[in-house]
Amino acid sequence: MTIDTMKNYISGQWVGSTSSESLPIHNPATNEVIGHVPLSGSAEVGLGVKSAAEAFPAWRRTPPTERIQYLFKLKDLLEENFEDISKTITIEHGKILGASKGEMRRAIENVEVACGIPTMMRGQILEDIASGIDEYMIRQPLGVCAIIAPFNFPGMIPFWFLPYALACGNTLVIKPSEKTPMTMQKVLNLFEAAGFPKGVINLVNGAAEAVNAILDHPTVQAVSFVGSTPVAKHVYSRGAANGKRVQAQGGAKNPLVIMPDADLETSIRIIADSAFGNAGQRCLATSLAITVGEAKNTFTQVITQTAREYVVGCGLDEGVEMGPVVTPESKERIEGLIHKGADEGAQILVDGRNASIKGYENGYFLRPTVLDNVPLDGEIIRTEIFGPVLSLIHVETLEDAIALVNSGAYGNMACLFTSSGAAARKFRYDAQAGNIGINIGVAAPMAFFPFSGWKESFFGTLHGQGDHAVEFFTQTKVVVERWLKDWSRKF
């Protein structure tokens, strides 16, 4: 097997990094080294930004109706390479192949929505704001924008931003996660095949130094980021201090409330997949289940049995429901938090530590874990575990559940399972989270809605996807205009 070193894509060319430092890329199911990623520094970030800046004037002047023709071609190429890219996601991240395919379907949906930019980017006009004077507002691109992508959705999350930025007339530098860089290598090859002008999109591999170089570079006008809350705060504060627009999606501790009238027979698989799917490594994973009243005993029994029966293994194998976590460090951290939960007084109903999968003994596997009666004053209830760990808490009323939901620092997602329309309305009205699910375990917005987040889960004002993305990647210009009759005679 040939082990490749990832390259940077700058000014329409694939170039090797000049950095002497690199990291191995592992298949998390086998611990096999499948590639290396260079840790490019600030100089190479500067080359990517320079390339994007040089391409911006011509790309901005390209009519939106022409810009989207490249996106139409890209959409076709993504469809043609759908299976290959999905398999790459599974190999470098570990998630099951079905989840990788779902991820790429969401990426393609964003390309489709961005193809409507001639309509989405339109401005406004009002004649005769005063006698003979008209006023109108137009949208113009910002310039060079940057995307700092996370490891958990290497194919989908860049597309929350990427097609909108390009369709609006901006140029781009993208830094994929150093943990899962292979997917965007393949995607950038498709941009090249689609014929995008050189410099319009650039890719620079790297880690913290590359991130800070993006945040500090004076030519970069806007930064889109998804990751943990501590890093999101850093990205937001440093980028804003340098005068940039920033949208920074942070972590989460997504609660799910189960009412006594919930139809568990049809909902339990949805709930389990929300907690354990993608090995819990998604910002919309349910990590806290709150039962109300009589739901306690039935739900606890059913979710415990479901967790024990969950099929764990290599994401490419048939019938597997959950793959490994992304790195051995992630596995060690998650197992440590499970231990911490037990020390705090939680009861371990299902213990997923020390998992061994036949044929994949070197992989980074855990099994689903269920913790019961998690103390409200402990660390576990506050910490984003980012693994297949579901904590249970039991309350008596919906009001108690909503109060518990709203007491958390995060506000990414909250879900309710019920048969009551009144309960559903109260929950979606009062719950302090940006994405609300009613009988939905993962309230992931479609591409034409913004991926909302509140509180410590998001820093900024405009989110990714849809109209929010168009507003983020454009600046408004207001023109007040008067034309006098026989103007030439005044001179």
Secondary structure, 3 states (H helix, E strand, C coil): CCCEECCEEECCEEECCCCCCEEEEEECCCCEEEEEEECCCHHHHHHHHHHHHHHHHHHHHCCHHHHHHHHHHHHHHHHHCHHHHHHHHHHHHCCCHHHHHHHHHHHHHHHHHHCCHHHHCCCEEEEEEECCEEEEEEEEECCEEEEECCCCCCCCHHHHCHHHHHHCCCEEEEECCCCCCHHHHHHHHHHHHHCCCCCCEEECCCCHHHHHHHHHCCCEEEEEEECCHHHHHHHHHHHHHCCCEEEEECCCCEEEEECCCCCHHHHHHHHHHHHHHHHHCCCCCEEEEEEECCHHHHHHHHHHHHHHHCCECCCCCCCCCECCCCCHHHHHHHHHHHHHHHHHCCEEEECCCCCCCCCCCCCCCCCCEEEECCCCCCCCCCCCCCCCEEEEEEECCHHHHHHHHHHCCEECEEEEECCCHHHHHHHHHHCCCCEEEECCCCCCCCCCCCCCCEECCEECCCCCCHHHHHHHCEEEEEEEEECCCCHHHHC
